[in-house]
Amino acid sequence: MKKVITLMAAIAIVIGANATAMAKKLTVACDTNFPPFEFKDPKTGKHTGFDVELWDAIAKHIGVEYELQPMDFNGIIPGLQSGQLDVGIAGITIKPERAKVVDFSDGYYNAGLIILVNKDNQQIHDITGLDGKVVSTKLGTTSVDFVKANAKAKEVKLFPNNDAMFMELMSGGADAVIFDSPVVSDFVRKAGHGKVKIVGPIYQGQSYGIGFPKGSELVAKVNKALEALRASGAYKELYVKWFGTEPK
């Protein structure tokens, strides 16, 4: 009888620990400035964007509370690895080397890389035009690997955020920017309107996934939530709101 009571007590402790773990407020990392996926609204001072609103819909669907943690992109994967973060949603490309150290949800956005130059630039028309040129992009992203592997750039300048990357081009410190297509397109429509232009095709098709520490039980739940949001039309509504087109 004592053994049975001891076993039942042990089981209760384990169940209680798991319930506590599930009930805790999740720490969810997003990029500090990655419009239209995440950025600080100048009117409210709060972070918003496609990723932010998509995660909020997912969290409500699976019934979890969370705290948003804006941070530099290059700190998100290490934060997931160390267990300091529970979730990372920041336009994170699903890459084999990343999948070795963190788990990913199913892809939730398909993107690619495009080249941006000043509007009067007549020398750069595609990736070959970057040979011998100064290129700016974002630290810790797939753009860095791509440009180093496919162009003989004179210099690749790396910046921790989008604003600095684009400003380097606008100020003449770089000949081109190469980065994720939705972010570059958003800049062309807004802050860079009439000052810059996109050249060449979309390179290196890629899917964004939501990141988790290895072995996280949230992965399966989030994948089911994504499937449900697509089926209900909620995903489509968010997509149209932030990108102006329907998802393909």
Secondary structure, 3 states (H helix, E strand, C coil): CHHHHHHHHHHHHHHHHHHHHHHCCEEEEEECCECCCEEECCCCCCEECHHHHHHHHHHHHHCCCEEEEEECHHHHHHHHHHCCCCEEEEEEECCHHHHCCEEECCCCEEEEEEEEEECCCCCCCCHHHHCCCEEEEECCCHHHHHHHHHCCCCEEEEECCHHHHHHHHHCCCCCEEEEEHHHHHHHHHCCCCCCEEEEEEEEEEEEEEEEEECCCCHHHHHHHHHHHHHHHCHHHHHHHHHHCCCCC
